[in-house]
Amino acid sequence: MTLQSHSISQLEETDRQIRERGGGEQLRRLKEARSVYREEVIDCVRHCAWYRVSLFASWKQRGMYAACIWISQLLLVLSKMDLVFSYVPEFYLETLVDCFHVLRKSDPPFVPAGMFIKQGLGSFVTFVVTHFSDPRISSAELRDLLLQSISVLVQYKEFLAAFESNRAATRSLPTSLLSAFDNRSWIPVTNILVRLCKGCGFGYSKHGESSSVSSVFQKLLREVCLKDEELFSAFLNRLFNNLSWAMTEFSVSIREMQEKGQMIEFQQRKCGVIFDLSSNLARVLEFCTCEIPQAFLSGADTNLRRLVEMVVFVLNHLTSIADPEFFDLILRRPSQTPEKVNRGMILAPLVGIILNLLDASLVTDAGEQNDIVDIFASMDCADTLISGFQYLLEFNWAGTFKGDVHFTKLRQLEDLSSHLISRTEYKRVAHKEETESDDNVCCICYRCEADAKFLPCTHVSCFGCINRHLINCERCFFCNATVLEVVQNDCEI
């Protein structure tokens, strides 16, 4: 379908250009190109006709429907028998998923989507949500197939309602998704989380949402994150790492094309995919700050510092691109208008993250929360951060998002920027008054006192730097020795 839509749009564009040309060599080339696009459209139509005749005959649909019911119910029974389930042939799982999606996309529809789930195929939903991460399914590709099925289905309201009314889904899906956010499955899990969390971020219209919005799963995800702090901490760490990787890859790809001075189709597609991933990851992070703000505002400031560093990191990559027109050209896609694909896709969640923290700080006891302005002001690149805030304030939000998106809340961002400028100037003056020969400053951040000693190697840094470093690595910054203990102000950590 993607090829067919692309060929049709190319044919229409070529016809438009032919009508505007009077003659000449360029007109001849346009007519030749039109013949090629016309043949591609004809081939696509023939393929669709063959597909419809061969798969969508009524007797074949009835057979696939019966196979879906039988296989899904059989697998649910066998899944309760460990020794038997491990030896179920992969063919059964592949047939189940393939038949289900053929029926789901049938033209004309085999049955309405709501009836499709209620009439016996609720067992399919139960199976995919309980077994997409089942280690007894030895094939990682098959587990990915089940996860991709969830990712596809939650896009549609009718199927999303089936997930919300399914006991197995509401009981196990949120925890399973957060646990599956690993090196292999984080991309489809991110897509699922974005679709489940849609509608609660900055820039989303409250009216006319045609895609999935699930208050049920948003509540369940929040409860899981609050109940299992260890799981949420591990998920948040991987979320930071993946967003950092995605933005780095995106920036590097753009610079490569800028240096070559040409737009390569493969690299353009790569940039588009990575940009979508970055935007989705930022949306998930925005959801976390909205629903679980205490994870950043209360207790140790490690999460808040990592969050602020990530916002600064993304803003720096976006504002450092020399040619904004080149940036927009990279994101341009044949089937979508510039209003749907633009920088606002990733800038909006950054604004949402900041506003969520500011809103949460107003209802939290000031004595028990981390100082947001102070954390922002403590960044080494204060000038870059201030210019990044100005970039957000000057962005054309009204031309990017339509509907009720509460743009008046941008005043909070403007106030934060003013406070940040004042706090930064104050710290600069205070810093000049300090002795520059202080040997007890952390040599990692050059900002805080080196109050933490690593054992057994006895190297030192500030506690914040080593604490963040140990999340992903247990070796010393300096000598690569394994850190067994960290001692801070005569207290063992």
Buried (B, 14 or more C-beta within 10 A) or exposed (E): EEEBEBBBEBBEBBBEBBEEEEEEEEBEEBEEBBEEBBEBBEEBEEEEEEEEEEBBEEEBBEEBBEBBBBBBBBBBEBBEEEEEBEEBEEEBBBBBBBBBBBBBBBEEBBBEBEEBBEEBBBBBBBBBBBBBBBEEBEEEEBBBBBBBBBBBBBBBBEBBBBBBBBEBBBEBBBBBBBBBBEEEBBBBBBBBBBBBBBBBBBBBEEEEEEEBBBEBBBEBBBEBBEEBEEBBBBBBBBBBBBBBBBBBBBBEBBEEBBEEEEEEEEBBEBBBBBBBBBBBBBBBBBBBBBBBBBBBBBEEBBBBBBBBBBBBBBBBBBBEBEEEEBBEEBBBBEEEEEEEBBBBBBBBBBBBBBBBBBBBBEEBEEEEBBBBBBBBBBBEBBEBBBBBBEBBBEBEBEEBBEEEBEEEBBEBBEEBBEBBBEBBEEBEEEEEEEEEEEEEBBBBBEBBBBBBBBBEBEBBBBBBBBBBBBBEEEBBBEEEBEBEEBBBEEEEE
